[in-house]
Amino acid sequence: MTTTEISEYRGYEIVPQRQWSGWCVGVYPTRADLPILTRSTLQTLASRKADAVAEAKKNIDRILSSVGKKERLTGLR
């Protein structure tokens, strides 16, 4: 397993990792107020690093969108 450059997106670190002949990513919140993503890094396995990073960004957008909807419905924030 080889780790490459770390990128940050919407408060999360995205860490691409080479796995076998593909790429996966680890996604880690950088602040305590952000939810932890529950998807396994191997569920984002892609043949290209850019595709794995793009999938991670979609997952981040999805989870933050669902958290925002819950807050609006319950009147939090």
PyMOL Python script that loads the backbone (N, CA, C, O; Angstrom):
from pymol import cmd

cmd.read_pdbstr("""\
ATOM      1  N   MET A   1       0.848  -1.173   0.000  1.00  0.00           N
ATOM      2  CA  MET A   1       0.000   0.000   0.000  1.00  0.00           C
ATOM      3  C   MET A   1       0.891   1.233   0.000  1.00  0.00           C
ATOM      4  O   MET A   1       1.781   1.363   0.840  1.00  0.00           O
ATOM      5  N   THR A   2       0.652   2.131  -0.936  1.00  0.00           N
ATOM      6  CA  THR A   2       1.391   3.374  -1.037  1.00  0.00           C
ATOM      7  C   THR A   2       0.440   4.538  -0.846  1.00  0.00           C
ATOM      8  O   THR A   2      -0.609   4.599  -1.488  1.00  0.00           O
ATOM      9  N   THR A   3       0.796   5.458   0.031  1.00  0.00           N
ATOM     10  CA  THR A   3      -0.012   6.651   0.244  1.00  0.00           C
ATOM     11  C   THR A   3       0.578   7.785  -0.578  1.00  0.00           C
ATOM     12  O   THR A   3       1.797   7.939  -0.650  1.00  0.00           O
ATOM     13  N   THR A   4      -0.280   8.571  -1.192  1.00  0.00           N
ATOM     14  CA  THR A   4       0.180   9.708  -1.980  1.00  0.00           C
ATOM     15  C   THR A   4      -0.298  10.994  -1.311  1.00  0.00           C
ATOM     16  O   THR A   4      -0.658  10.992  -0.134  1.00  0.00           O
ATOM     17  N   GLU A   5      -0.300  12.073  -2.056  1.00  0.00           N
ATOM     18  CA  GLU A   5      -0.638  13.373  -1.490  1.00  0.00           C
ATOM     19  C   GLU A   5      -2.036  13.384  -0.872  1.00  0.00           C
ATOM     20  O   GLU A   5      -2.961  12.727  -1.348  1.00  0.00           O
ATOM     21  N   ILE A   6      -2.149  14.153   0.201  1.00  0.00           N
ATOM     22  CA  ILE A   6      -3.415  14.311   0.917  1.00  0.00           C
ATOM     23  C   ILE A   6      -4.070  15.588   0.410  1.00  0.00           C
ATOM     24  O   ILE A   6      -3.412  16.620   0.284  1.00  0.00           O
ATOM     25  N   SER A   7      -5.368  15.519   0.119  1.00  0.00           N
ATOM     26  CA  SER A   7      -6.091  16.730  -0.254  1.00  0.00           C
ATOM     27  C   SER A   7      -7.182  16.982   0.781  1.00  0.00           C
ATOM     28  O   SER A   7      -7.578  16.075   1.514  1.00  0.00           O
ATOM     29  N   GLU A   8      -7.658  18.212   0.833  1.00  0.00           N
ATOM     30  CA  GLU A   8      -8.713  18.560   1.775  1.00  0.00           C
ATOM     31  C   GLU A   8      -9.927  19.039   1.001  1.00  0.00           C
ATOM     32  O   GLU A   8      -9.807  19.766   0.015  1.00  0.00           O
ATOM     33  N   TYR A   9     -11.104  18.618   1.466  1.00  0.00           N
ATOM     34  CA  TYR A   9     -12.349  18.981   0.807  1.00  0.00           C
ATOM     35  C   TYR A   9     -13.439  19.121   1.858  1.00  0.00           C
ATOM     36  O   TYR A   9     -13.766  18.156   2.549  1.00  0.00           O
ATOM     37  N   ARG A  10     -13.999  20.309   1.982  1.00  0.00           N
ATOM     38  CA  ARG A  10     -15.109  20.596   2.889  1.00  0.00           C
ATOM     39  C   ARG A  10     -14.856  20.129   4.322  1.00  0.00           C
ATOM     40  O   ARG A  10     -15.765  19.650   4.999  1.00  0.00           O
ATOM     41  N   GLY A  11     -13.620  20.275   4.769  1.00  0.00           N
ATOM     42  CA  GLY A  11     -13.279  19.924   6.141  1.00  0.00           C
ATOM     43  C   GLY A  11     -12.837  18.489   6.343  1.00  0.00           C
ATOM     44  O   GLY A  11     -12.655  18.064   7.484  1.00  0.00           O
ATOM     45  N   TYR A  12     -12.660  17.736   5.284  1.00  0.00           N
ATOM     46  CA  TYR A  12     -12.207  16.346   5.356  1.00  0.00           C
ATOM     47  C   TYR A  12     -10.863  16.209   4.657  1.00  0.00           C
ATOM     48  O   TYR A  12     -10.607  16.870   3.650  1.00  0.00           O
ATOM     49  N   GLU A  13     -10.026  15.367   5.185  1.00  0.00           N
ATOM     50  CA  GLU A  13      -8.805  14.970   4.482  1.00  0.00           C
ATOM     51  C   GLU A  13      -9.133  13.757   3.630  1.00  0.00           C
ATOM     52  O   GLU A  13      -9.774  12.816   4.096  1.00  0.00           O
ATOM     53  N   ILE A  14      -8.693  13.784   2.390  1.00  0.00           N
ATOM     54  CA  ILE A  14      -8.856  12.659   1.467  1.00  0.00           C
ATOM     55  C   ILE A  14      -7.463  12.115   1.197  1.00  0.00           C
ATOM     56  O   ILE A  14      -6.597  12.815   0.674  1.00  0.00           O
ATOM     57  N   VAL A  15      -7.261  10.852   1.563  1.00  0.00           N
ATOM     58  CA  VAL A  15      -5.942  10.237   1.459  1.00  0.00           C
ATOM     59  C   VAL A  15      -6.003   9.091   0.439  1.00  0.00           C
ATOM     60  O   VAL A  15      -6.467   7.999   0.768  1.00  0.00           O
ATOM     61  N   PRO A  16      -5.542   9.330  -0.789  1.00  0.00           N
ATOM     62  CA  PRO A  16      -5.531   8.255  -1.788  1.00  0.00           C
ATOM     63  C   PRO A  16      -4.480   7.195  -1.422  1.00  0.00           C
ATOM     64  O   PRO A  16      -3.396   7.513  -0.933  1.00  0.00           O
ATOM     65  N   GLN A  17      -4.830   5.942  -1.669  1.00  0.00           N
ATOM     66  CA  GLN A  17      -3.923   4.831  -1.389  1.00  0.00           C
ATOM     67  C   GLN A  17      -3.983   3.840  -2.536  1.00  0.00           C
ATOM     68  O   GLN A  17      -5.059   3.504  -3.031  1.00  0.00           O
ATOM     69  N   ARG A  18      -2.831   3.386  -2.946  1.00  0.00           N
ATOM     70  CA  ARG A  18      -2.760   2.364  -3.999  1.00  0.00           C
ATOM     71  C   ARG A  18      -3.094   1.018  -3.375  1.00  0.00           C
ATOM     72  O   ARG A  18      -2.477   0.634  -2.382  1.00  0.00           O
ATOM     73  N   GLN A  19      -4.049   0.300  -3.933  1.00  0.00           N
ATOM     74  CA  GLN A  19      -4.431  -1.034  -3.480  1.00  0.00           C
ATOM     75  C   GLN A  19      -4.451  -1.949  -4.694  1.00  0.00           C
ATOM     76  O   GLN A  19      -5.233  -1.750  -5.624  1.00  0.00           O
ATOM     77  N   TRP A  20      -3.596  -2.937  -4.677  1.00  0.00           N
ATOM     78  CA  TRP A  20      -3.497  -3.862  -5.796  1.00  0.00           C
ATOM     79  C   TRP A  20      -3.305  -3.090  -7.093  1.00  0.00           C
ATOM     80  O   TRP A  20      -2.325  -2.357  -7.220  1.00  0.00           O
ATOM     81  N   SER A  21      -4.198  -3.228  -8.048  1.00  0.00           N
ATOM     82  CA  SER A  21      -4.036  -2.497  -9.314  1.00  0.00           C
ATOM     83  C   SER A  21      -4.956  -1.283  -9.387  1.00  0.00           C
ATOM     84  O   SER A  21      -5.135  -0.714 -10.464  1.00  0.00           O
ATOM     85  N   GLY A  22      -5.546  -0.875  -8.259  1.00  0.00           N
ATOM     86  CA  GLY A  22      -6.466   0.255  -8.255  1.00  0.00           C
ATOM     87  C   GLY A  22      -6.140   1.257  -7.166  1.00  0.00           C
ATOM     88  O   GLY A  22      -5.085   1.204  -6.534  1.00  0.00           O
ATOM     89  N   TRP A  23      -7.076   2.171  -6.963  1.00  0.00           N
ATOM     90  CA  TRP A  23      -6.935   3.221  -5.961  1.00  0.00           C
ATOM     91  C   TRP A  23      -8.151   3.228  -5.049  1.00  0.00           C
ATOM     92  O   TRP A  23      -9.278   3.018  -5.498  1.00  0.00           O
ATOM     93  N   CYS A  24      -7.916   3.470  -3.778  1.00  0.00           N
ATOM     94  CA  CYS A  24      -8.988   3.705  -2.840  1.00  0.00           C
ATOM     95  C   CYS A  24      -8.608   4.946  -2.041  1.00  0.00           C
ATOM     96  O   CYS A  24      -7.491   5.446  -2.171  1.00  0.00           O
ATOM     97  N   VAL A  25      -9.515   5.441  -1.224  1.00  0.00           N
ATOM     98  CA  VAL A  25      -9.226   6.625  -0.429  1.00  0.00           C
ATOM     99  C   VAL A  25      -9.707   6.441   0.999  1.00  0.00           C
ATOM    100  O   VAL A  25     -10.709   5.773   1.254  1.00  0.00           O
ATOM    101  N   GLY A  26      -8.989   7.033   1.905  1.00  0.00           N
ATOM    102  CA  GLY A  26      -9.452   7.178   3.280  1.00  0.00           C
ATOM    103  C   GLY A  26      -9.977   8.595   3.424  1.00  0.00           C
ATOM    104  O   GLY A  26      -9.386   9.530   2.885  1.00  0.00           O
ATOM    105  N   VAL A  27     -11.079   8.768   4.143  1.00  0.00           N
ATOM    106  CA  VAL A  27     -11.680  10.083   4.333  1.00  0.00           C
ATOM    107  C   VAL A  27     -11.800  10.330   5.831  1.00  0.00           C
ATOM    108  O   VAL A  27     -12.430   9.554   6.549  1.00  0.00           O
ATOM    109  N   TYR A  28     -11.189  11.423   6.296  1.00  0.00           N
ATOM    110  CA  TYR A  28     -11.105  11.688   7.735  1.00  0.00           C
ATOM    111  C   TYR A  28     -11.527  13.120   8.033  1.00  0.00           C
ATOM    112  O   TYR A  28     -11.007  14.050   7.416  1.00  0.00           O
ATOM    113  N   PRO A  29     -12.458  13.321   8.965  1.00  0.00           N
ATOM    114  CA  PRO A  29     -12.851  14.687   9.329  1.00  0.00           C
ATOM    115  C   PRO A  29     -11.698  15.404  10.024  1.00  0.00           C
ATOM    116  O   PRO A  29     -10.936  14.793  10.773  1.00  0.00           O
ATOM    117  N   THR A  30     -11.578  16.703   9.770  1.00  0.00           N
ATOM    118  CA  THR A  30     -10.525  17.487  10.398  1.00  0.00           C
ATOM    119  C   THR A  30     -11.057  18.327  11.558  1.00  0.00           C
ATOM    120  O   THR A  30     -10.288  18.985  12.259  1.00  0.00           O
ATOM    121  N   ARG A  31     -12.383  18.300  11.756  1.00  0.00           N
ATOM    122  CA  ARG A  31     -13.002  19.041  12.865  1.00  0.00           C
ATOM    123  C   ARG A  31     -13.956  18.120  13.611  1.00  0.00           C
ATOM    124  O   ARG A  31     -14.520  17.190  13.035  1.00  0.00           O
ATOM    125  N   ALA A  32     -14.128  18.390  14.893  1.00  0.00           N
ATOM    126  CA  ALA A  32     -14.983  17.547  15.741  1.00  0.00           C
ATOM    127  C   ALA A  32     -16.463  17.653  15.373  1.00  0.00           C
ATOM    128  O   ALA A  32     -17.230  16.739  15.677  1.00  0.00           O
ATOM    129  N   ASP A  33     -16.883  18.739  14.730  1.00  0.00           N
ATOM    130  CA  ASP A  33     -18.306  18.913  14.417  1.00  0.00           C
ATOM    131  C   ASP A  33     -18.725  18.229  13.112  1.00  0.00           C
ATOM    132  O   ASP A  33     -19.896  18.294  12.741  1.00  0.00           O
ATOM    133  N   LEU A  34     -17.808  17.585  12.420  1.00  0.00           N
ATOM    134  CA  LEU A  34     -18.129  16.897  11.162  1.00  0.00           C
ATOM    135  C   LEU A  34     -18.411  15.422  11.422  1.00  0.00           C
ATOM    136  O   LEU A  34     -17.752  14.801  12.257  1.00  0.00           O
ATOM    137  N   PRO A  35     -19.398  14.851  10.703  1.00  0.00           N
ATOM    138  CA  PRO A  35     -19.667  13.422  10.872  1.00  0.00           C
ATOM    139  C   PRO A  35     -18.548  12.566  10.275  1.00  0.00           C
ATOM    140  O   PRO A  35     -17.877  12.968   9.325  1.00  0.00           O
ATOM    141  N   ILE A  36     -18.367  11.396  10.845  1.00  0.00           N
ATOM    142  CA  ILE A  36     -17.409  10.423  10.328  1.00  0.00           C
ATOM    143  C   ILE A  36     -18.095   9.635   9.222  1.00  0.00           C
ATOM    144  O   ILE A  36     -19.211   9.150   9.405  1.00  0.00           O
ATOM    145  N   LEU A  37     -17.443   9.506   8.085  1.00  0.00           N
ATOM    146  CA  LEU A  37     -18.005   8.707   6.996  1.00  0.00           C
ATOM    147  C   LEU A  37     -17.824   7.237   7.320  1.00  0.00           C
ATOM    148  O   LEU A  37     -16.746   6.822   7.746  1.00  0.00           O
ATOM    149  N   THR A  38     -18.857   6.454   7.126  1.00  0.00           N
ATOM    150  CA  THR A  38     -18.835   5.054   7.533  1.00  0.00           C
ATOM    151  C   THR A  38     -18.441   4.097   6.414  1.00  0.00           C
ATOM    152  O   THR A  38     -18.274   2.905   6.669  1.00  0.00           O
ATOM    153  N   ARG A  39     -18.291   4.574   5.204  1.00  0.00           N
ATOM    154  CA  ARG A  39     -17.958   3.674   4.096  1.00  0.00           C
ATOM    155  C   ARG A  39     -16.525   3.197   4.202  1.00  0.00           C
ATOM    156  O   ARG A  39     -15.627   3.968   4.542  1.00  0.00           O
ATOM    157  N   SER A  40     -16.316   1.937   3.914  1.00  0.00           N
ATOM    158  CA  SER A  40     -14.969   1.376   3.888  1.00  0.00           C
ATOM    159  C   SER A  40     -14.171   1.990   2.745  1.00  0.00           C
ATOM    160  O   SER A  40     -14.726   2.325   1.699  1.00  0.00           O
ATOM    161  N   THR A  41     -12.873   2.134   2.953  1.00  0.00           N
ATOM    162  CA  THR A  41     -12.029   2.676   1.882  1.00  0.00           C
ATOM    163  C   THR A  41     -12.075   1.777   0.647  1.00  0.00           C
ATOM    164  O   THR A  41     -11.953   2.264  -0.477  1.00  0.00           O
ATOM    165  N   LEU A  42     -12.249   0.481   0.844  1.00  0.00           N
ATOM    166  CA  LEU A  42     -12.261  -0.427  -0.303  1.00  0.00           C
ATOM    167  C   LEU A  42     -13.554  -0.345  -1.105  1.00  0.00           C
ATOM    168  O   LEU A  42     -13.605  -0.837  -2.232  1.00  0.00           O
ATOM    169  N   GLN A  43     -14.596   0.265  -0.551  1.00  0.00           N
ATOM    170  CA  GLN A  43     -15.824   0.439  -1.323  1.00  0.00           C
ATOM    171  C   GLN A  43     -15.670   1.520  -2.378  1.00  0.00           C
ATOM    172  O   GLN A  43     -16.506   1.627  -3.276  1.00  0.00           O
ATOM    173  N   THR A  44     -14.623   2.320  -2.289  1.00  0.00           N
ATOM    174  CA  THR A  44     -14.383   3.352  -3.293  1.00  0.00           C
ATOM    175  C   THR A  44     -13.235   2.959  -4.214  1.00  0.00           C
ATOM    176  O   THR A  44     -12.597   3.827  -4.809  1.00  0.00           O
ATOM    177  N   LEU A  45     -12.969   1.685  -4.337  1.00  0.00           N
ATOM    178  CA  LEU A  45     -11.890   1.205  -5.191  1.00  0.00           C
ATOM    179  C   LEU A  45     -12.162   1.601  -6.644  1.00  0.00           C
ATOM    180  O   LEU A  45     -13.236   1.331  -7.181  1.00  0.00           O
ATOM    181  N   ALA A  46     -11.184   2.239  -7.266  1.00  0.00           N
ATOM    182  CA  ALA A  46     -11.306   2.691  -8.652  1.00  0.00           C
ATOM    183  C   ALA A  46      -9.994   2.435  -9.371  1.00  0.00           C
ATOM    184  O   ALA A  46      -8.945   2.297  -8.741  1.00  0.00           O
ATOM    185  N   SER A  47     -10.059   2.373 -10.685  1.00  0.00           N
ATOM    186  CA  SER A  47      -8.839   2.102 -11.456  1.00  0.00           C
ATOM    187  C   SER A  47      -7.940   3.331 -11.551  1.00  0.00           C
ATOM    188  O   SER A  47      -6.736   3.206 -11.775  1.00  0.00           O
ATOM    189  N   ARG A  48      -8.525   4.523 -11.379  1.00  0.00           N
ATOM    190  CA  ARG A  48      -7.722   5.756 -11.437  1.00  0.00           C
ATOM    191  C   ARG A  48      -7.841   6.520 -10.125  1.00  0.00           C
ATOM    192  O   ARG A  48      -8.904   6.541  -9.504  1.00  0.00           O
ATOM    193  N   LYS A  49      -6.766   7.136  -9.714  1.00  0.00           N
ATOM    194  CA  LYS A  49      -6.763   7.895  -8.456  1.00  0.00           C
ATOM    195  C   LYS A  49      -7.794   9.017  -8.502  1.00  0.00           C
ATOM    196  O   LYS A  49      -8.509   9.247  -7.527  1.00  0.00           O
ATOM    197  N   ALA A  50      -7.870   9.709  -9.624  1.00  0.00           N
ATOM    198  CA  ALA A  50      -8.820  10.825  -9.743  1.00  0.00           C
ATOM    199  C   ALA A  50     -10.260  10.359  -9.561  1.00  0.00           C
ATOM    200  O   ALA A  50     -11.072  11.082  -8.984  1.00  0.00           O
ATOM    201  N   ASP A  51     -10.585   9.168 -10.042  1.00  0.00           N
ATOM    202  CA  ASP A  51     -11.935   8.629  -9.884  1.00  0.00           C
ATOM    203  C   ASP A  51     -12.234   8.292  -8.417  1.00  0.00           C
ATOM    204  O   ASP A  51     -13.345   8.521  -7.939  1.00  0.00           O
ATOM    205  N   ALA A  52     -11.250   7.755  -7.718  1.00  0.00           N
ATOM    206  CA  ALA A  52     -11.439   7.432  -6.305  1.00  0.00           C
ATOM    207  C   ALA A  52     -11.638   8.705  -5.489  1.00  0.00           C
ATOM    208  O   ALA A  52     -12.486   8.737  -4.597  1.00  0.00           O
ATOM    209  N   VAL A  53     -10.876   9.749  -5.779  1.00  0.00           N
ATOM    210  CA  VAL A  53     -11.014  11.027  -5.078  1.00  0.00           C
ATOM    211  C   VAL A  53     -12.370  11.655  -5.394  1.00  0.00           C
ATOM    212  O   VAL A  53     -13.026  12.191  -4.501  1.00  0.00           O
ATOM    213  N   ALA A  54     -12.796  11.593  -6.654  1.00  0.00           N
ATOM    214  CA  ALA A  54     -14.102  12.145  -7.043  1.00  0.00           C
ATOM    215  C   ALA A  54     -15.235  11.422  -6.312  1.00  0.00           C
ATOM    216  O   ALA A  54     -16.190  12.061  -5.872  1.00  0.00           O
ATOM    217  N   GLU A  55     -15.140  10.119  -6.182  1.00  0.00           N
ATOM    218  CA  GLU A  55     -16.164   9.344  -5.459  1.00  0.00           C
ATOM    219  C   GLU A  55     -16.182   9.743  -3.984  1.00  0.00           C
ATOM    220  O   GLU A  55     -17.252   9.846  -3.385  1.00  0.00           O
ATOM    221  N   ALA A  56     -15.021   9.966  -3.400  1.00  0.00           N
ATOM    222  CA  ALA A  56     -14.956  10.409  -2.004  1.00  0.00           C
ATOM    223  C   ALA A  56     -15.634  11.763  -1.843  1.00  0.00           C
ATOM    224  O   ALA A  56     -16.357  11.978  -0.870  1.00  0.00           O
ATOM    225  N   LYS A  57     -15.415  12.667  -2.772  1.00  0.00           N
ATOM    226  CA  LYS A  57     -16.047  13.992  -2.701  1.00  0.00           C
ATOM    227  C   LYS A  57     -17.564  13.880  -2.807  1.00  0.00           C
ATOM    228  O   LYS A  57     -18.286  14.605  -2.124  1.00  0.00           O
ATOM    229  N   LYS A  58     -18.051  12.980  -3.656  1.00  0.00           N
ATOM    230  CA  LYS A  58     -19.500  12.750  -3.754  1.00  0.00           C
ATOM    231  C   LYS A  58     -20.046  12.242  -2.423  1.00  0.00           C
ATOM    232  O   LYS A  58     -21.108  12.677  -1.976  1.00  0.00           O
ATOM    233  N   ASN A  59     -19.322  11.324  -1.795  1.00  0.00           N
ATOM    234  CA  ASN A  59     -19.765  10.792  -0.503  1.00  0.00           C
ATOM    235  C   ASN A  59     -19.799  11.887   0.562  1.00  0.00           C
ATOM    236  O   ASN A  59     -20.724  11.940   1.373  1.00  0.00           O
ATOM    237  N   ILE A  60     -18.795  12.755   0.560  1.00  0.00           N
ATOM    238  CA  ILE A  60     -18.762  13.874   1.511  1.00  0.00           C
ATOM    239  C   ILE A  60     -19.958  14.795   1.263  1.00  0.00           C
ATOM    240  O   ILE A  60     -20.646  15.188   2.205  1.00  0.00           O
ATOM    241  N   ASP A  61     -20.206  15.138   0.004  1.00  0.00           N
ATOM    242  CA  ASP A  61     -21.338  16.005  -0.321  1.00  0.00           C
ATOM    243  C   ASP A  61     -22.659  15.379   0.126  1.00  0.00           C
ATOM    244  O   ASP A  61     -23.526  16.061   0.672  1.00  0.00           O
ATOM    245  N   ARG A  62     -22.799  14.089  -0.108  1.00  0.00           N
ATOM    246  CA  ARG A  62     -24.033  13.382   0.255  1.00  0.00           C
ATOM    247  C   ARG A  62     -24.259  13.402   1.764  1.00  0.00           C
ATOM    248  O   ARG A  62     -25.366  13.697   2.215  1.00  0.00           O
ATOM    249  N   ILE A  63     -23.238  13.094   2.545  1.00  0.00           N
ATOM    250  CA  ILE A  63     -23.408  13.038   3.996  1.00  0.00           C
ATOM    251  C   ILE A  63     -23.653  14.432   4.562  1.00  0.00           C
ATOM    252  O   ILE A  63     -24.486  14.588   5.455  1.00  0.00           O
ATOM    253  N   LEU A  64     -22.951  15.444   4.068  1.00  0.00           N
ATOM    254  CA  LEU A  64     -23.171  16.799   4.574  1.00  0.00           C
ATOM    255  C   LEU A  64     -24.543  17.328   4.166  1.00  0.00           C
ATOM    256  O   LEU A  64     -25.164  18.085   4.912  1.00  0.00           O
ATOM    257  N   SER A  65     -25.013  16.935   2.992  1.00  0.00           N
ATOM    258  CA  SER A  65     -26.350  17.323   2.553  1.00  0.00           C
ATOM    259  C   SER A  65     -27.418  16.698   3.445  1.00  0.00           C
ATOM    260  O   SER A  65     -28.378  17.367   3.826  1.00  0.00           O
ATOM    261  N   SER A  66     -27.255  15.425   3.778  1.00  0.00           N
ATOM    262  CA  SER A  66     -28.261  14.757   4.620  1.00  0.00           C
ATOM    263  C   SER A  66     -28.238  15.304   6.044  1.00  0.00           C
ATOM    264  O   SER A  66     -29.285  15.394   6.685  1.00  0.00           O
ATOM    265  N   VAL A  67     -27.070  15.668   6.544  1.00  0.00           N
ATOM    266  CA  VAL A  67     -26.975  16.273   7.881  1.00  0.00           C
ATOM    267  C   VAL A  67     -27.663  17.630   7.870  1.00  0.00           C
ATOM    268  O   VAL A  67     -28.389  17.963   8.806  1.00  0.00           O
ATOM    269  N   GLY A  68     -27.443  18.416   6.819  1.00  0.00           N
ATOM    270  CA  GLY A  68     -28.078  19.727   6.700  1.00  0.00           C
ATOM    271  C   GLY A  68     -29.590  19.630   6.645  1.00  0.00           C
ATOM    272  O   GLY A  68     -30.282  20.454   7.242  1.00  0.00           O
ATOM    273  N   LYS A  69     -30.118  18.633   5.936  1.00  0.00           N
ATOM    274  CA  LYS A  69     -31.572  18.444   5.854  1.00  0.00           C
ATOM    275  C   LYS A  69     -32.146  18.092   7.215  1.00  0.00           C
ATOM    276  O   LYS A  69     -33.198  18.605   7.597  1.00  0.00           O
ATOM    277  N   LYS A  70     -31.463  17.221   7.952  1.00  0.00           N
ATOM    278  CA  LYS A  70     -31.939  16.844   9.288  1.00  0.00           C
ATOM    279  C   LYS A  70     -31.959  18.047  10.215  1.00  0.00           C
ATOM    280  O   LYS A  70     -32.898  18.213  10.993  1.00  0.00           O
ATOM    281  N   GLU A  71     -30.930  18.893  10.142  1.00  0.00           N
ATOM    282  CA  GLU A  71     -30.874  20.084  10.990  1.00  0.00           C
ATOM    283  C   GLU A  71     -31.996  21.054  10.662  1.00  0.00           C
ATOM    284  O   GLU A  71     -32.581  21.654  11.564  1.00  0.00           O
ATOM    285  N   ARG A  72     -32.304  21.216   9.378  1.00  0.00           N
ATOM    286  CA  ARG A  72     -33.391  22.119   8.986  1.00  0.00           C
ATOM    287  C   ARG A  72     -34.733  21.587   9.455  1.00  0.00           C
ATOM    288  O   ARG A  72     -35.586  22.359   9.892  1.00  0.00           O
ATOM    289  N   LEU A  73     -34.935  20.265   9.371  1.00  0.00           N
ATOM    290  CA  LEU A  73     -36.204  19.667   9.783  1.00  0.00           C
ATOM    291  C   LEU A  73     -36.420  19.734  11.299  1.00  0.00           C
ATOM    292  O   LEU A  73     -37.549  19.898  11.762  1.00  0.00           O
ATOM    293  N   THR A  74     -35.345  19.608  12.059  1.00  0.00           N
ATOM    294  CA  THR A  74     -35.484  19.589  13.506  1.00  0.00           C
ATOM    295  C   THR A  74     -35.250  20.965  14.126  1.00  0.00           C
ATOM    296  O   THR A  74     -35.403  21.129  15.336  1.00  0.00           O
ATOM    297  N   GLY A  75     -34.884  21.947  13.319  1.00  0.00           N
ATOM    298  CA  GLY A  75     -34.668  23.293  13.818  1.00  0.00           C
ATOM    299  C   GLY A  75     -33.361  23.484  14.559  1.00  0.00           C
ATOM    300  O   GLY A  75     -33.206  24.445  15.312  1.00  0.00           O
ATOM    301  N   LEU A  76     -32.421  22.578  14.353  1.00  0.00           N
ATOM    302  CA  LEU A  76     -31.115  22.703  14.996  1.00  0.00           C
ATOM    303  C   LEU A  76     -30.275  23.745  14.281  1.00  0.00           C
ATOM    304  O   LEU A  76     -30.545  24.117  13.139  1.00  0.00           O
ATOM    305  N   ARG A  77     -29.249  24.204  14.985  1.00  0.00           N
ATOM    306  CA  ARG A  77     -28.281  25.194  14.501  1.00  0.00           C
ATOM    307  C   ARG A  77     -28.730  26.520  14.798  1.00  0.00           C
ATOM    308  O   ARG A  77     -28.049  27.491  14.468  1.00  0.00           O
TER     309      ARG A  77
END
""", "prot")
cmd.dss("prot")
cmd.show_as("cartoon", "prot")
cmd.util.cbc("prot")
cmd.orient("prot")
